[in-house]
Amino acid sequence: MSVARSRDLSLSREVVAGLVLLALVVLTGWAGALPSAQAAASPTVVTLTFDDGDADQLAAAQTLRDNGLAGTFYVPSGWIGAPGYLSRADLGSIAAAGHEIGGHTVNHADLTQVPATEAKAQICNGRATLQSWGFQPRSFAYPFSTSNPTVEQLAAQCGYDTSRGLGDVRSPASCAACPRAETLPPANPNYLKAPDQVDSSWTLAQLKAQVTNATQNGGGWVVLTFHHVCTNIGAADCQADQSITPAVFNQFAAWLKTYRDAPANRTTVKTVDQTVRQYKAAAYPAYRTATAVAPKPVAAVGTNALTNPSLEATDAATGFPSCFQAAGWGTNTAAWAAVSPGRTGTKAQKLTVTGYSSGDAKLMPNLDLVTCAPSVTPGRTYTLSTWYQSTAVSQFALYYRDGSGTWFYWTSSPWLAATATPTTWTEATFTTPAVPAGATGVSFGLALIANGTLVTDDIAFVDRGTATAAPSALATTSSRTAAAPPTAQRQQSSEVAEVPGIGSRPGTQVAAEPATDGQG
């Protein structure tokens, strides 16, 4: 079994190395001239990287340009154009200013928590989409900085020259036994070592020290990672553990320009790809064309296309039924629990909503690429059904996936009344409109849209073999909004925490869909 990388493993390797070094120093006195010799022999390269495609990074890119600096922007292709995230036009502007556009999967899945086929699709398809938009992505960053040897090999197979992790270089509050920089060239380009991500606790002095400490102790590659660059630290769109203020960022950029320009510091600022070009020199590889992984086959007519439809299997990582995730939007609090018995089998899922004023909460097949969400044929209609018990009004909410792997809100069913009693099983059904042209997958959930409880079991998505209708055209990108990146919940808990992952991470906050009035 592959084991995901973690700081504990990295620390143990570095601690061992440190003890060996200490023994050599004590026994031989060898360390005396080493720092100055290393410093004289090795320059320092600083790379500024930005994860997730947050919209406020556009201003950060301009700050870098104003100071003659360039950065690498790792973006999940499926989030581009979603509220609060960069648009395709923004990416074009960033690239035109001399910055690098790199990959960060399609929708930020934890690659160590999904099947290898899904991990490959997340990596390769994100790269293929960026390529289709006119970029040549060569650099990748692991979502959640989690990887293992299998995932690292997949990143290389998908055509990435390097893949960045986090937390394996000495940082202000951690990893004291770690090196001060990645080596040049890196020992493992499929896992670039980097400090912790920069957050609101980092001071300007600590940012400077990440550079100067490397310069003064042998040089190497200092890869810094930013997410939000925003003012309202602590707000929902400016989380303290992912953000730095523009004031601190701008001061650091100005200082870095001055520091770089002093020849005595032997420091340059380069993108990831520029750095690879430097150390590869004549061996720098030609660009490898990206190839997307195809969706899973469409299920046969009359066959339930869902995996684990009776919710009996449980995903150990999430606590939710395998191949399902909790999702929702608006102002409400959702609490989930497995209950027994189910309508059939031993399990069903119970949702309790409190504090409702808007939005919904629902259980739905994972918004993924090739594993759980059913594939569809444009122009076909499908019948979906769920057996349920409820004390409040509910309705089906449907989403479709396009060829790039981006998910969009599609439509909703009429409202469904509460069941005759809280323990009466009732089957809810809905037949979809014709699947839009260009759609490759669909996900849906029976959504609770008021305070109350909803128990669901035995879910189905079936092509009944009706005649194919002319598929409606997908709306233009400018007139449709991608499903917003998610908010996550853990099973048996009503606590909601921002976790930007879809895949096997449950709890997607999707774009707000209208609650119909029961008239279709």
Secondary structure, DSSP 8 states (H G I E B T S, - for coil): ------HHHHHHHHHHHHHHHHHHHHHH-GGGGHHHHHHHH--EEEEEEEETTBTTHHHHHHHHHHTT---EEEE-GGGTTSTTB--HHHHHHHHHTT-EEEE-TTT---TTSS-HHHHHHHHHHHHHHHHHTT----EEE-GGG---HHHHHHHHHTT-SEEE-SS-S-BTTB-TTS-SSB-SS-S-TTSB-------TT--HHHHHHHHHHHHTTT-EEEEEEE-EE-SSTTBTTB-GGGEE-HHHHHHHHHHHHHHHH-GGG-EEE--HHHHHHHHHGGG-----------------TTS---SSTT--SB-TTTSSBTTEEEEEESS-EEEEEEESS-SSSS-EEEEEEES-SS-EEEEEE---SSSSS-B--TT---EEEEEEEESS-EEEEEEEEETTS-EEEEEE---B---SSTT--EEEEEE-----TTEEEEEEEEEE-SSEEEEEEEEEEE--------------GGGS-B-----EE-TT---EE-----TTS--B---------S--
